Amino acid sequence: MKKLLTIALLFQCSFFIAQTEINSEVNYLNYDAFFESSSLSVNPVLPNLSKPYQPGYRLPWVSKKDKYKDNYLHVFPIVDVLGSYKSDANSTSSYNIGAGFGIATQLSKKFYARLLLTGNTFDSNGSNLDYSSIFKSDFLEGINGTTKLSLQPRFRMSYSPYDFINIQAGIDQHFIGQGKRSMLLGDYGAPYPFAQLRTKLWKLEMVNIYQFFKEDEFLQKTRKFASTHFFNFNATERFQIGFFESVVFAPKDTLLNRGYEVAYLNPFLFYRPTEYALGSQDRLLIGLNTSYQFDRFMVYGQLAIDDFVLKEMVNRTRWWANKYSGQFGVKGKENLTNGQLRWQTELNFARPFTYSHISSATNYGNQGKPLAHPLGSNFVEVYAESSMHFNSNFTLSARFFFSQQGGADGSDSVSYGSDVYQSYVIRPMEYGYKIGGNGKVNRYNFSVEGSYRISEKLMIDAFIRPGIELNNMAQASYKTHFMVFFGLRTSLWNERSFSF
């Protein structure tokens, strides 16, 4: 009896602590609580459960009863008009014209929903820029293959039946980490259907994400699923450490058509023992995320392990299946009388063949893009950014990144582990793989950006970003590219266009 009372008391305590931690409202992916709040414990799972930006126009409910006073309905337009010009041996240009609308609503503090719907047309005009749009569900391509039309919904429903549980579902992206990139789960790829469960007990938050991916969506060739766990522990007011686990699996293999594997739905099971018990060839990624927050800066890091054998690592054989990646970074802020100065720098790396698998049906990607770092694997990157956010709605920022990626000597039939969509079966050797090996490409990219918020109510920014890039291919001489990007955008997500 005493044990039961003790358990009940602990549950009540955790329930009480969690009451102020979880609500139904969901912020946007570009909201970084470290910069935009005074919290000493910034949640690494984005989008955060916090009161979001409220762009647009609020439509009041007809009922004026007290229990409905916190309900709201916001309607707002979405603008995504981008252009680029690149000057090198052959000057090229690109553009993206996107427009749509958004709706956000809350009911009784327990239910929140929003819809962002945008139609886009993109024309590369023969450009060889690596365009990375936030809208990936292309359902119609132009005859010449350069003009594309797309319609991408972003939908998210959130329900908190209790103060320590939140349930979500929709079509959207996720991001885990405190960095500019994520080696665990990033937001560079396409939005995808998902279901999510977040549970807060004492200092532990458990996040379960069930994801539904598709490859070659235009041809509707391949479906695949993923189950992701993230257990985040707030050890102190400033220090956090989290355990990450994600398994990607195909609904149909050579043995049977199993659909969504029921065993992976259990929110408390570890996937590695489950995978062994099933006797499957599903791909599993595990990792750690950690951060320590000081008053004006934060130190953070990540480690992702795809596969490894300790003996091979100790003997430094550079075995192909020793697959892992990592991140170390620092970011800081300084509140000034005329605004806020922000800075961030980080180091990212990934061994060859990390995130890849037997085929695209089980690799760590969605619709042709990696789910972690946009470079895929077999690379090292240094990223630095500094920005001044003035009180007058003007922002001035500078960005620099250097990357070295190997594998340029590969082909469609030979992989050196840089493209996560190439099977590791077509590797030419078993040993001797190192980061940047077998044909490396170096990139130095620097840009400055000025942006002005022309409508605070609608969160619309006008921006221009000139830049320069130097790159080489397999020890060849460096080529210089001058670029300029410009446009109008609704700032409710991380702007990834033209960034890679």
C-alpha positions as a Python dict, from the first residue, in 0.01 Angstrom:
ca = {
    (1, 'M'): (0, 0, 0),
    (2, 'K'): (282, 237, 87),
    (3, 'K'): (444, 168, -249),
    (4, 'L'): (122, 250, -429),
    (5, 'L'): (90, 576, -236),
    (6, 'T'): (450, 664, -318),
    (7, 'I'): (395, 600, -689),
    (8, 'A'): (74, 804, -684),
    (9, 'L'): (252, 1090, -508),
    (10, 'L'): (536, 1091, -760),
    (11, 'F'): (286, 1089, -1045),
    (12, 'Q'): (101, 1384, -894),
    (13, 'C'): (427, 1573, -850),
    (14, 'S'): (526, 1510, -1211),
    (15, 'F'): (176, 1609, -1318),
    (16, 'F'): (206, 1936, -1126),
    (17, 'I'): (548, 2014, -1268),
    (18, 'A'): (429, 1942, -1620),
    (19, 'Q'): (127, 2170, -1599),
    (20, 'T'): (325, 2477, -1703),
    (21, 'E'): (533, 2288, -1960),
    (22, 'I'): (289, 2157, -2220),
    (23, 'N'): (3, 2334, -2392),
    (24, 'S'): (-172, 2288, -2724),
    (25, 'E'): (-30, 2580, -2923),
    (26, 'V'): (260, 2505, -3159),
    (27, 'N'): (513, 2764, -3269),
    (28, 'Y'): (676, 2783, -3611),
    (29, 'L'): (999, 2612, -3718),
    (30, 'N'): (1199, 2935, -3735),
    (31, 'Y'): (1126, 3030, -3374),
    (32, 'D'): (1449, 2997, -3171),
    (33, 'A'): (1364, 3041, -2804),
    (34, 'F'): (1730, 3100, -2718),
    (35, 'F'): (1733, 3427, -2914),
    (36, 'E'): (1371, 3529, -2869),
    (37, 'S'): (1310, 3451, -2501),
    (38, 'S'): (1489, 3463, -2167),
    (39, 'S'): (1445, 3091, -2096),
    (40, 'L'): (1747, 2905, -1959),
    (41, 'S'): (1616, 2570, -2085),
    (42, 'V'): (1544, 2579, -2458),
    (43, 'N'): (1363, 2272, -2592),
    (44, 'P'): (1560, 2110, -2879),
    (45, 'V'): (1251, 1967, -3054),
    (46, 'L'): (1109, 2209, -3309),
    (47, 'P'): (852, 2339, -3357),
    (48, 'N'): (820, 2418, -2987),
    (49, 'L'): (502, 2390, -2783),
    (50, 'S'): (469, 2759, -2705),
    (51, 'K'): (252, 3053, -2798),
    (52, 'P'): (321, 3110, -3170),
    (53, 'Y'): (348, 3422, -3378),
    (54, 'Q'): (0, 3550, -3459),
    (55, 'P'): (21, 3699, -3810),
    (56, 'G'): (-277, 3828, -4001),
    (57, 'Y'): (-621, 3927, -3890),
    (58, 'R'): (-806, 3790, -3590),
    (59, 'L'): (-1168, 3694, -3646),
    (60, 'P'): (-1359, 3686, -3314),
    (61, 'W'): (-1592, 3402, -3224),
    (62, 'V'): (-1962, 3478, -3220),
    (63, 'S'): (-2003, 3348, -2865),
    (64, 'K'): (-1895, 3585, -2586),
    (65, 'K'): (-1909, 3336, -2302),
    (66, 'D'): (-1612, 3343, -2064),
    (67, 'K'): (-1507, 2987, -2145),
    (68, 'Y'): (-1453, 3089, -2510),
    (69, 'K'): (-1263, 3413, -2442),
    (70, 'D'): (-925, 3256, -2530),
    (71, 'N'): (-1045, 3113, -2861),
    (72, 'Y'): (-927, 3277, -3180),
    (73, 'L'): (-917, 3239, -3556),
    (74, 'H'): (-641, 3408, -3757),
    (75, 'V'): (-635, 3439, -4137),
    (76, 'F'): (-333, 3570, -4326),
    (77, 'P'): (-175, 3570, -4675),
    (78, 'I'): (151, 3389, -4757),
    (79, 'V'): (409, 3530, -4998),
    (80, 'D'): (717, 3350, -5131),
    (81, 'V'): (861, 3542, -5427),
    (82, 'L'): (1231, 3472, -5482),
    (83, 'G'): (1478, 3547, -5759),
    (84, 'S'): (1847, 3485, -5821),
    (85, 'Y'): (2119, 3583, -6063),
    (86, 'K'): (2449, 3400, -6096),
    (87, 'S'): (2747, 3539, -6285),
    (88, 'D'): (3021, 3303, -6407),
    (89, 'A'): (3120, 3170, -6748),
    (90, 'N'): (2749, 3147, -6832),
    (91, 'S'): (2524, 3393, -6650),
    (92, 'T'): (2205, 3227, -6531),
    (93, 'S'): (1894, 3324, -6340),
    (94, 'S'): (1618, 3150, -6144),
    (95, 'Y'): (1293, 3247, -5983),
    (96, 'N'): (1021, 3110, -5758),
    (97, 'I'): (677, 3269, -5739),
    (98, 'G'): (463, 3145, -5454),
    (99, 'A'): (143, 3269, -5295),
    (100, 'G'): (-119, 3127, -5066),
    (101, 'F'): (-292, 3168, -4733),
    (102, 'G'): (-275, 3054, -4373),
    (103, 'I'): (-534, 2981, -4105),
    (104, 'A'): (-464, 2929, -3734),
    (105, 'T'): (-716, 2862, -3459),
    (106, 'Q'): (-733, 2765, -3093),
    (107, 'L'): (-1024, 2610, -2903),
    (108, 'S'): (-1050, 2594, -2524),
    (109, 'K'): (-671, 2598, -2472),
    (110, 'K'): (-661, 2226, -2550),
    (111, 'F'): (-694, 2222, -2928),
    (112, 'Y'): (-488, 2413, -3183),
    (113, 'A'): (-475, 2381, -3562),
    (114, 'R'): (-321, 2564, -3854),
    (115, 'L'): (-304, 2530, -4229),
    (116, 'L'): (-48, 2689, -4462),
    (117, 'L'): (-131, 2634, -4829),
    (118, 'T'): (96, 2769, -5101),
    (119, 'G'): (115, 2726, -5476),
    (120, 'N'): (452, 2779, -5647),
    (121, 'T'): (606, 2802, -5989),
    (122, 'F'): (981, 2766, -6025),
    (123, 'D'): (1199, 2824, -6332),
    (124, 'S'): (1571, 2750, -6321),
    (125, 'N'): (1629, 2884, -6674),
    (126, 'G'): (1906, 2631, -6720),
    (127, 'S'): (2079, 2735, -6399),
    (128, 'N'): (2304, 2486, -6225),
    (129, 'L'): (2237, 2639, -5886),
    (130, 'D'): (2155, 2374, -5628),
    (131, 'Y'): (1808, 2502, -5557),
    (132, 'S'): (1656, 2371, -5236),
    (133, 'S'): (1296, 2484, -5211),
    (134, 'I'): (1085, 2444, -4902),
    (135, 'F'): (805, 2319, -5127),
    (136, 'K'): (893, 1972, -5256),
    (137, 'S'): (571, 1801, -5363),
    (138, 'D'): (605, 1867, -5736),
    (139, 'F'): (301, 1730, -5913),
    (140, 'L'): (353, 1895, -6253),
    (141, 'E'): (673, 1972, -6443),
    (142, 'G'): (723, 2191, -6745),
    (143, 'I'): (785, 2036, -7084),
    (144, 'N'): (1149, 2143, -7087),
    (145, 'G'): (1207, 2013, -6736),
    (146, 'T'): (1310, 2351, -6594),
    (147, 'T'): (973, 2500, -6500),
    (148, 'K'): (785, 2331, -6219),
    (149, 'L'): (451, 2385, -6052),
    (150, 'S'): (383, 2266, -5701),
    (151, 'L'): (112, 2285, -5440),
    (152, 'Q'): (225, 2217, -5085),
    (153, 'P'): (0, 2211, -4778),
    (154, 'R'): (146, 2238, -4429),
    (155, 'F'): (-113, 2126, -4180),
    (156, 'R'): (-80, 2062, -3808),
    (157, 'M'): (-339, 1971, -3543),
    (158, 'S'): (-246, 1973, -3175),
    (159, 'Y'): (-448, 1842, -2881),
    (160, 'S'): (-348, 1839, -2513),
    (161, 'P'): (-600, 1628, -2319),
    (162, 'Y'): (-389, 1665, -2004),
    (163, 'D'): (-121, 1908, -1893),
    (164, 'F'): (152, 1649, -1946),
    (165, 'I'): (46, 1499, -2282),
    (166, 'N'): (29, 1651, -2628),
    (167, 'I'): (-89, 1473, -2945),
    (168, 'Q'): (-23, 1610, -3293),
    (169, 'A'): (-86, 1506, -3652),
    (170, 'G'): (-54, 1667, -3992),
    (171, 'I'): (181, 1735, -4283),
    (172, 'D'): (490, 1927, -4178),
    (173, 'Q'): (859, 1908, -4088),
    (174, 'H'): (1053, 1862, -3763),
    (175, 'F'): (1394, 1968, -3638),
    (176, 'I'): (1592, 1825, -3346),
    (177, 'G'): (1887, 2020, -3210),
    (178, 'Q'): (2011, 2367, -3123),
    (179, 'G'): (2224, 2420, -3434),
    (180, 'K'): (2183, 2566, -3777),
    (181, 'R'): (2198, 2213, -3912),
    (182, 'S'): (2093, 1889, -3749),
    (183, 'M'): (2273, 1557, -3772),
    (184, 'L'): (1966, 1379, -3630),
    (185, 'L'): (1654, 1523, -3795),
    (186, 'G'): (1656, 1841, -4004),
    (187, 'D'): (1406, 2050, -4198),
    (188, 'Y'): (1573, 2075, -4540),
    (189, 'G'): (1359, 1808, -4700),
    (190, 'A'): (995, 1798, -4794),
    (191, 'P'): (706, 1817, -4547),
    (192, 'Y'): (562, 1473, -4474),
    (193, 'P'): (253, 1325, -4304),
    (194, 'F'): (315, 1243, -3939),
    (195, 'A'): (163, 1164, -3601),
    (196, 'Q'): (335, 1276, -3282),
    (197, 'L'): (309, 1215, -2909),
    (198, 'R'): (486, 1436, -2653),
    (199, 'T'): (484, 1340, -2285),
    (200, 'K'): (634, 1544, -2003),
    (201, 'L'): (705, 1372, -1670),
    (202, 'W'): (918, 1553, -1416),
    (203, 'K'): (1241, 1656, -1596),
    (204, 'L'): (1197, 1405, -1878),
    (205, 'E'): (1020, 1475, -2206),
    (206, 'M'): (946, 1186, -2442),
    (207, 'V'): (876, 1265, -2808),
    (208, 'N'): (749, 995, -3045),
    (209, 'I'): (713, 1078, -3415),
    (210, 'Y'): (559, 840, -3668),
    (211, 'Q'): (652, 953, -4020),
    (212, 'F'): (520, 859, -4363),
    (213, 'F'): (762, 917, -4652),
    (214, 'K'): (749, 872, -5026),
    (215, 'E'): (1020, 855, -5292),
    (216, 'D'): (967, 949, -5657),
    (217, 'E'): (636, 1103, -5564),
    (218, 'F'): (559, 1219, -5919),
    (219, 'L'): (575, 855, -6035),
    (220, 'Q'): (438, 718, -5703),
    (221, 'K'): (699, 443, -5690),
    (222, 'T'): (804, 389, -5330),
    (223, 'R'): (651, 437, -4988),
    (224, 'K'): (843, 406, -4664),
    (225, 'F'): (782, 474, -4297),
    (226, 'A'): (982, 578, -3992),
    (227, 'S'): (938, 570, -3616),
    (228, 'T'): (1143, 819, -3416),
    (229, 'H'): (1205, 843, -3042),
    (230, 'F'): (1365, 1134, -2861),
    (231, 'F'): (1404, 1128, -2482),
    (232, 'N'): (1521, 1465, -2350),
    (233, 'F'): (1636, 1502, -1989),
    (234, 'N'): (1672, 1843, -1823),
    (235, 'A'): (1946, 1743, -1579),
    (236, 'T'): (1974, 2098, -1442),
    (237, 'E'): (1821, 2434, -1517),
    (238, 'R'): (2085, 2489, -1788),
    (239, 'F'): (2203, 2143, -1898),
    (240, 'Q'): (2010, 1904, -2124),
    (241, 'I'): (2093, 1569, -2274),
    (242, 'G'): (1874, 1369, -2510),
    (243, 'F'): (1876, 1019, -2660),
    (244, 'F'): (1762, 985, -3022),
    (245, 'E'): (1652, 674, -3209),
    (246, 'S'): (1492, 639, -3552),
    (247, 'V'): (1413, 334, -3763),
    (248, 'V'): (1322, 358, -4134),
    (249, 'F'): (1147, 62, -4293),
    (250, 'A'): (964, -33, -4609),
    (251, 'P'): (602, -152, -4589),
    (252, 'K'): (684, -432, -4833),
    (253, 'D'): (998, -641, -4873),
    (254, 'T'): (1094, -970, -5036),
    (255, 'L'): (918, -1172, -4764),
    (256, 'L'): (587, -1003, -4694),
    (257, 'N'): (371, -695, -4720),
    (258, 'R'): (363, -585, -4356),
    (259, 'G'): (246, -223, -4385),
    (260, 'Y'): (336, -10, -4085),
    (261, 'E'): (522, -243, -3847),
    (262, 'V'): (308, -263, -3532),
    (263, 'A'): (611, -332, -3311),
    (264, 'Y'): (751, 14, -3393),
    (265, 'L'): (436, 186, -3264),
    (266, 'N'): (525, 115, -2901),
    (267, 'P'): (646, 450, -2761),
    (268, 'F'): (860, 291, -2489),
    (269, 'L'): (1047, 12, -2672),
    (270, 'F'): (1400, 55, -2799),
    (271, 'Y'): (1416, -15, -3170),
    (272, 'R'): (1745, -207, -3193),
    (273, 'P'): (1625, -511, -2992),
    (274, 'T'): (1292, -491, -3174),
    (275, 'E'): (1467, -490, -3512),
    (276, 'Y'): (1672, -797, -3416),
    (277, 'A'): (1361, -975, -3289),
    (278, 'L'): (1184, -910, -3620),
    (279, 'G'): (1483, -1037, -3818),
    (280, 'S'): (1450, -739, -4052),
    (281, 'Q'): (1695, -531, -4253),
    (282, 'D'): (1544, -201, -4145),
    (283, 'R'): (1787, 87, -4104),
    (284, 'L'): (1842, 225, -3754),
    (285, 'L'): (2000, 552, -3647),
    (286, 'I'): (2078, 635, -3284),
    (287, 'G'): (2226, 951, -3140),
    (288, 'L'): (2278, 1200, -2861),
    (289, 'N'): (2189, 1567, -2837),
    (290, 'T'): (2324, 1787, -2560),
    (291, 'S'): (2352, 2154, -2468),
    (292, 'Y'): (2458, 2381, -2184),
    (293, 'Q'): (2319, 2731, -2167),
    (294, 'F'): (2500, 3025, -2011),
    (295, 'D'): (2342, 3367, -1966),
    (296, 'R'): (2439, 3498, -2309),
    (297, 'F'): (2562, 3198, -2504),
    (298, 'M'): (2500, 2826, -2548),
    (299, 'V'): (2731, 2533, -2620),
    (300, 'Y'): (2568, 2241, -2802),
    (301, 'G'): (2654, 1919, -2980),
    (302, 'Q'): (2524, 1602, -3144),
    (303, 'L'): (2648, 1252, -3220),
    (304, 'A'): (2471, 1017, -3460),
    (305, 'I'): (2570, 651, -3502),
    (306, 'D'): (2449, 457, -3802),
    (307, 'D'): (2670, 152, -3752),
    (308, 'F'): (3018, 69, -3624),
    (309, 'V'): (3244, -207, -3498),
    (310, 'L'): (3472, -103, -3212),
    (311, 'K'): (3758, -328, -3323),
    (312, 'E'): (3765, -166, -3666),
    (313, 'M'): (3768, 181, -3509),
    (314, 'V'): (4051, 98, -3268),
    (315, 'N'): (4261, -50, -3550),
    (316, 'R'): (4188, 260, -3767),
    (317, 'T'): (4110, 47, -4071),
    (318, 'R'): (3868, 306, -4212),
    (319, 'W'): (3611, 34, -4265),
    (320, 'W'): (3315, 140, -4476),
    (321, 'A'): (3054, 37, -4214),
    (322, 'N'): (3194, 258, -3939),
    (323, 'K'): (2926, 517, -4007),
    (324, 'Y'): (2872, 811, -3774),
    (325, 'S'): (2838, 1189, -3775),
    (326, 'G'): (2870, 1473, -3528),
    (327, 'Q'): (2823, 1839, -3450),
    (328, 'F'): (2976, 2093, -3213),
    (329, 'G'): (2861, 2452, -3196),
    (330, 'V'): (2833, 2774, -2999),
    (331, 'K'): (2576, 3051, -3035),
    (332, 'G'): (2531, 3373, -2844),
    (333, 'K'): (2335, 3696, -2814),
    (334, 'E'): (2390, 4049, -2688),
    (335, 'N'): (2094, 4276, -2614),
    (336, 'L'): (2176, 4633, -2712),
    (337, 'T'): (1985, 4958, -2688),
    (338, 'N'): (1900, 4957, -3060),
    (339, 'G'): (1842, 4584, -3106),
    (340, 'Q'): (1997, 4241, -3057),
    (341, 'L'): (2326, 4106, -3188),
    (342, 'R'): (2322, 3732, -3264),
    (343, 'W'): (2609, 3504, -3362),
    (344, 'Q'): (2654, 3133, -3423),
    (345, 'T'): (2931, 2901, -3537),
    (346, 'E'): (2940, 2524, -3568),
    (347, 'L'): (3133, 2227, -3703),
    (348, 'N'): (2953, 1937, -3872),
    (349, 'F'): (3090, 1614, -4015),
    (350, 'A'): (2969, 1276, -4142),
    (351, 'R'): (3164, 963, -4231),
    (352, 'P'): (3115, 800, -4575),
    (353, 'F'): (2795, 595, -4614),
    (354, 'T'): (2632, 745, -4303),
    (355, 'Y'): (2251, 760, -4350),
    (356, 'S'): (2265, 537, -4663),
    (357, 'H'): (2125, 183, -4686),
    (358, 'I'): (2056, -97, -4930),
    (359, 'S'): (1814, 116, -5133),
    (360, 'S'): (1615, 439, -5118),
    (361, 'A'): (1331, 237, -4963),
    (362, 'T'): (1521, 229, -4632),
    (363, 'N'): (1774, 514, -4650),
    (364, 'Y'): (1749, 821, -4425),
    (365, 'G'): (1582, 1053, -4673),
    (366, 'N'): (1251, 1174, -4810),
    (367, 'Q'): (1162, 1274, -5167),
    (368, 'G'): (1522, 1282, -5280),
    (369, 'K'): (1659, 1489, -4991),
    (370, 'P'): (1851, 1378, -4678),
    (371, 'L'): (1658, 1393, -4352),
    (372, 'A'): (1963, 1514, -4161),
    (373, 'H'): (2233, 1744, -4306),
    (374, 'P'): (2164, 1865, -4664),
    (375, 'L'): (2511, 1757, -4783),
    (376, 'G'): (2431, 1395, -4701),
    (377, 'S'): (2752, 1224, -4587),
    (378, 'N'): (3130, 1203, -4645),
    (379, 'F'): (3185, 1571, -4559),
    (380, 'V'): (3309, 1820, -4305),
    (381, 'E'): (3159, 2169, -4276),
    (382, 'V'): (3231, 2487, -4084),
    (383, 'Y'): (2941, 2732, -4060),
    (384, 'A'): (2942, 3083, -3912),
    (385, 'E'): (2674, 3351, -3901),
    (386, 'S'): (2631, 3690, -3738),
    (387, 'S'): (2329, 3918, -3754),
    (388, 'M'): (2210, 4246, -3609),
    (389, 'H'): (1836, 4273, -3550),
    (390, 'F'): (1753, 4641, -3520),
    (391, 'N'): (1445, 4768, -3339),
    (392, 'S'): (1344, 4942, -3664),
    (393, 'N'): (1251, 4606, -3829),
    (394, 'F'): (1577, 4606, -4025),
    (395, 'T'): (1815, 4308, -4008),
    (396, 'L'): (2170, 4291, -4139),
    (397, 'S'): (2346, 3954, -4144),
    (398, 'A'): (2661, 3787, -4277),
    (399, 'R'): (2705, 3413, -4342),
    (400, 'F'): (3006, 3198, -4424),
    (401, 'F'): (3048, 2826, -4469),
    (402, 'F'): (3329, 2602, -4584),
    (403, 'S'): (3260, 2244, -4682),
    (404, 'Q'): (3476, 1960, -4806),
    (405, 'Q'): (3295, 1659, -4945),
    (406, 'G'): (3446, 1345, -5094),
    (407, 'G'): (3310, 1090, -5337),
    (408, 'A'): (3339, 1294, -5657),
    (409, 'D'): (3517, 1001, -5825),
    (410, 'G'): (3201, 794, -5797),
    (411, 'S'): (2941, 725, -6065),
    (412, 'D'): (2594, 579, -6100),
    (413, 'S'): (2742, 232, -6053),
    (414, 'V'): (3012, 313, -5794),
    (415, 'S'): (2955, 490, -5461),
    (416, 'Y'): (3214, 633, -5225),
    (417, 'G'): (2954, 717, -4964),
    (418, 'S'): (2860, 1082, -5022),
    (419, 'D'): (2511, 1042, -5173),
    (420, 'V'): (2269, 888, -4922),
    (421, 'Y'): (2048, 780, -5213),
    (422, 'Q'): (2316, 552, -5356),
    (423, 'S'): (2320, 199, -5216),
    (424, 'Y'): (2618, 99, -5007),
    (425, 'V'): (2616, -231, -5197),
    (426, 'I'): (2795, -65, -5493),
    (427, 'R'): (3099, 36, -5287),
    (428, 'P'): (3426, -53, -5467),
    (429, 'M'): (3621, -163, -5156),
    (430, 'E'): (3582, -257, -4790),
    (431, 'Y'): (3852, -44, -4628),
    (432, 'G'): (4030, 287, -4673),
    (433, 'Y'): (3738, 531, -4654),
    (434, 'K'): (3799, 872, -4501),
    (435, 'I'): (3607, 1198, -4496),
    (436, 'G'): (3682, 1390, -4814),
    (437, 'G'): (3842, 1091, -4985),
    (438, 'N'): (3801, 960, -5341),
    (439, 'G'): (3759, 1292, -5514),
    (440, 'K'): (3691, 1593, -5293),
    (441, 'V'): (3507, 1916, -5360),
    (442, 'N'): (3586, 2227, -5156),
    (443, 'R'): (3335, 2511, -5128),
    (444, 'Y'): (3388, 2856, -4975),
    (445, 'N'): (3065, 3055, -4961),
    (446, 'F'): (3019, 3405, -4820),
    (447, 'S'): (2711, 3627, -4836),
    (448, 'V'): (2558, 3930, -4668),
    (449, 'E'): (2187, 3998, -4640),
    (450, 'G'): (1978, 4299, -4567),
    (451, 'S'): (1609, 4248, -4489),
    (452, 'Y'): (1330, 4480, -4387),
    (453, 'R'): (996, 4378, -4240),
    (454, 'I'): (751, 4569, -4453),
    (455, 'S'): (452, 4431, -4259),
    (456, 'E'): (487, 4332, -3895),
    (457, 'K'): (126, 4220, -3886),
    (458, 'L'): (168, 3983, -4182),
    (459, 'M'): (533, 3885, -4106),
    (460, 'I'): (642, 3977, -4462),
    (461, 'D'): (1009, 4063, -4527),
    (462, 'A'): (1181, 4215, -4829),
    (463, 'F'): (1542, 4103, -4866),
    (464, 'I'): (1848, 4111, -5087),
    (465, 'R'): (2151, 3884, -5047),
    (466, 'P'): (2464, 3924, -5262),
    (467, 'G'): (2730, 3655, -5226),
    (468, 'I'): (3039, 3490, -5367),
    (469, 'E'): (3141, 3124, -5385),
    (470, 'L'): (3470, 2957, -5469),
    (471, 'N'): (3468, 2584, -5543),
    (472, 'N'): (3683, 2322, -5708),
    (473, 'M'): (3636, 1968, -5831),
    (474, 'A'): (3889, 1693, -5753),
    (475, 'Q'): (4193, 1921, -5712),
    (476, 'A'): (4104, 2131, -6018),
    (477, 'S'): (4154, 2507, -6008),
    (478, 'Y'): (3899, 2710, -5816),
    (479, 'K'): (3608, 2871, -5994),
    (480, 'T'): (3449, 3193, -5872),
    (481, 'H'): (3074, 3252, -5879),
    (482, 'F'): (2906, 3583, -5796),
    (483, 'M'): (2542, 3557, -5693),
    (484, 'V'): (2259, 3779, -5578),
    (485, 'F'): (1928, 3663, -5428),
    (486, 'F'): (1627, 3886, -5362),
    (487, 'G'): (1256, 3873, -5298),
    (488, 'L'): (961, 3887, -5059),
    (489, 'R'): (886, 3613, -4805),
    (490, 'T'): (652, 3537, -4520),
    (491, 'S'): (886, 3457, -4230),
    (492, 'L'): (711, 3159, -4072),
    (493, 'W'): (971, 2892, -4155),
    (494, 'N'): (1346, 2861, -4206),
    (495, 'E'): (1422, 3005, -4547),
    (496, 'R'): (1617, 2732, -4728),
    (497, 'S'): (1581, 2849, -5087),
    (498, 'F'): (1910, 2892, -5275),
    (499, 'S'): (2102, 2803, -4955),
    (500, 'F'): (2251, 2489, -5105),
}
